[in-house]
Amino acid sequence: MRKVVTGAFISMDGVMQAPGGPEEDPAGGFALGGWVVPYIDEEFGEAVGEMTGPPFDLLLGRRTYDIFAAHWPHAEGGPDAEVAEMFNRVTKYVATRSGLNLTWRGSVAMPDAARDVAQLKQGEGPVLLTQGSSDLIQTLLAHDLIDEIITFMFPVVLGQGKKLFGSGARPGAFALEKSVVTPAGVVISTYRRAGEVMPGDYAMDPPTQAELARREGLRRGR
């Protein structure tokens, strides 16, 4: 059975839109593209290398596919040649319902992302790794298809933009497996899916009269 791993660059307020440059995704008037660049250092690069070290195929949303397909096929022989060779070699599964012309070598269309990823997970093969693809991630979260999340949280608040977790995410617990902090202040954490949310209760038993009155006020809309 294959595992879905989400790798996400996020701000402190959970935004993941256009981390690499101002022209990546200006949708919604987002004007702060490229916000990760000042924080990239050697330890950050090592963590990214660790995430992409094991064999993997890519899961990409339509917009991220367009960004990657316009860059990586043309980057071999440049400063990022090793990454380019890796991304160009692996299979790219692309969530698209529009009949997108998939010109990047090794690309496969997924017209029904939830169904298609669920089927991929049942087969044999390498890890299925998401990069960017915030809309696709929302679908995967809503259908509980993500097994592991690696967050790279940068010390910046963006205030607006597409977020890692939207309102449609299915509740679930995760266990922290690893966490490191780079010299630039990026907190890199690996979380593994760990069952259902297990609520508790700090309330006094029995509740005080003041607490009972508070609850009654909530019921009455006060």
C-alpha positions in Angstrom: 0.0 0.0 0.0 1.3 3.4 -0.9 1.6 6.4 1.4 0.6 10.0 0.7 3.0 12.5 2.1 2.2 16.3 2.0 5.2 18.6 2.0 4.1 22.2 2.7 5.9 25.5 3.1 3.6 27.5 5.4 3.7 30.9 7.2 2.9 31.1 10.9 -0.7 31.8 10.0 -0.9 28.7 7.8 -0.6 30.4 4.3 1.1 28.4 1.6 0.4 30.5 -1.5 3.2 31.4 -3.9 6.2 30.7 -1.6 8.8 30.8 -4.4 8.2 34.0 -6.3 5.7 36.9 -7.0 4.6 35.4 -10.3 3.8 31.9 -9.0 0.2 32.5 -7.9 -1.1 36.0 -7.6 -4.7 34.8 -7.4 -6.9 36.8 -5.1 -4.6 39.8 -5.2 -1.8 38.0 -3.3 1.1 40.3 -3.4 3.7 38.7 -1.1 4.9 35.8 -3.4 8.5 34.7 -2.7 8.2 34.9 1.1 10.4 31.8 1.7 13.4 33.1 -0.1 15.1 35.1 2.7 15.0 32.0 5.0 16.6 29.4 2.7 19.9 28.1 4.2 21.9 24.9 4.2 19.8 23.1 6.8 16.6 24.0 5.0 18.1 22.4 1.8 19.1 19.3 3.7 15.6 18.9 5.1 14.1 19.2 1.6 16.6 16.7 0.4 15.6 14.3 3.1 11.9 14.7 2.1 12.7 13.9 -1.5 15.4 11.4 -0.8 13.3 8.2 -0.8 11.6 7.1 -4.0 8.5 9.1 -4.8 5.9 10.1 -7.4 4.4 13.6 -7.4 0.8 14.5 -6.7 0.1 17.9 -8.2 -2.8 20.2 -8.5 -3.5 22.0 -11.8 -1.9 25.3 -10.9 1.2 23.8 -9.4 1.6 21.5 -12.4 1.6 24.5 -14.7 4.3 26.2 -12.5 6.5 23.1 -12.4 6.0 22.2 -16.1 7.1 25.7 -17.1 10.3 25.4 -15.1 11.7 22.0 -14.4 11.9 20.5 -17.9 14.1 23.5 -18.8 16.3 23.4 -15.6 18.5 20.4 -16.4 22.1 21.6 -16.7 21.4 24.6 -14.5 22.1 25.3 -10.8 19.2 23.0 -9.8 20.0 20.3 -12.2 19.8 17.5 -9.6 16.3 18.5 -8.6 15.3 19.0 -12.2 16.5 15.5 -13.2 14.6 14.0 -10.3 11.3 15.8 -10.9 11.6 15.2 -14.7 12.1 11.4 -14.1 9.3 10.6 -11.6 5.7 10.1 -12.5 3.5 13.2 -12.1 -0.2 12.5 -11.2 -2.1 15.7 -12.0 -5.6 16.6 -10.6 -7.5 18.1 -13.6 -11.0 17.8 -14.9 -10.4 20.2 -17.9 -8.6 18.0 -20.4 -5.3 19.8 -19.6 -2.6 19.1 -22.2 0.0 17.4 -20.1 3.2 18.1 -22.0 5.7 17.3 -19.1 7.2 13.9 -19.6 5.7 11.2 -17.2 2.5 13.1 -16.5 -0.8 11.3 -15.8 -4.2 13.0 -15.5 -6.5 12.4 -12.5 -10.0 13.5 -13.4 -11.4 12.5 -10.0 -8.6 13.2 -7.5 -10.2 11.6 -4.4 -11.1 8.4 -6.2 -7.8 8.2 -8.2 -5.6 8.8 -5.2 -7.5 6.3 -3.1 -6.9 3.8 -5.9 -3.2 4.6 -6.2 -2.8 4.1 -2.4 -4.1 0.5 -2.8 -1.4 -0.3 -5.3 2.4 -0.9 -5.1 4.9 1.8 -5.7 6.8 4.7 -4.1 5.5 7.4 -1.8 3.0 9.8 -3.3 4.3 13.3 -2.5 2.4 16.5 -2.8 4.2 19.8 -3.5 2.3 23.1 -3.4 -1.2 22.2 -4.7 -3.3 23.7 -2.0 -6.6 22.9 -3.7 -5.7 19.3 -4.2 -4.6 19.1 -0.5 -8.0 20.3 0.6 -9.6 17.3 -1.4 -7.1 14.9 0.1 -7.7 16.2 3.7 -11.5 16.0 3.2 -11.3 12.4 2.2 -8.7 11.4 4.9 -6.1 10.4 2.3 -3.0 12.0 3.8 -0.8 9.7 5.9 2.0 12.2 6.8 2.5 15.9 6.7 5.8 17.6 6.7 5.5 21.3 7.4 8.2 23.9 6.9 6.9 26.8 9.0 8.6 30.1 8.2 8.7 33.0 10.8 6.4 35.3 8.9 2.7 36.2 9.0 1.1 36.9 5.7 -2.4 37.8 6.7 -4.1 36.4 3.6 -3.7 33.7 0.9 -4.4 30.0 0.4 -4.0 27.9 3.5 -2.8 24.4 4.2 -5.9 23.6 6.3 -9.3 24.8 5.1 -12.8 24.4 6.6 -13.4 21.1 4.8 -10.5 19.1 6.5 -11.7 16.0 8.2 -10.9 15.9 11.9 -8.0 13.6 12.8 -5.1 13.2 15.2 -1.4 13.4 14.1 1.7 12.3 16.0 4.8 14.4 15.9 7.7 12.2 14.7 10.4 14.8 14.2 11.0 18.5 14.6 14.0 20.7 13.9 14.6 24.5 13.7 17.0 25.9 11.1 19.3 28.9 11.9 16.9 31.1 10.0 14.1 30.1 12.2 12.2 27.7 10.0 10.4 25.0 12.1 10.4 21.7 10.1 8.0 19.1 11.6 7.0 15.7 10.5 3.5 14.5 11.6 2.1 11.0 11.1 -1.6 10.3 10.9 -2.6 8.8 14.3 -6.3 7.9 14.4 -9.2 10.0 15.6 -9.4 13.1 17.7 -9.7 12.1 21.4 -11.5 15.0 23.3 -11.1 15.5 27.0 -12.8 17.7 29.6 -11.2 20.1 32.1 -14.6 21.0 33.6 -15.3 20.4 37.3 -17.5 17.5 38.2 -20.1 18.3 39.2 -20.1 21.7 37.5 -20.5 24.8 39.7 -23.7 26.9 39.7 -21.9 29.6 37.9 -20.9 27.1 35.1 -24.4 25.8 34.9 -25.7 29.4 34.5 -23.1 30.1 31.8 -24.2 27.0 29.8 -27.8 28.0 30.1 -26.9 31.4 28.8 -25.3 29.8 25.8 -28.3 27.8 25.1 -30.5 30.9 25.2 -28.1 32.7 22.8 -26.8 35.2 25.4 
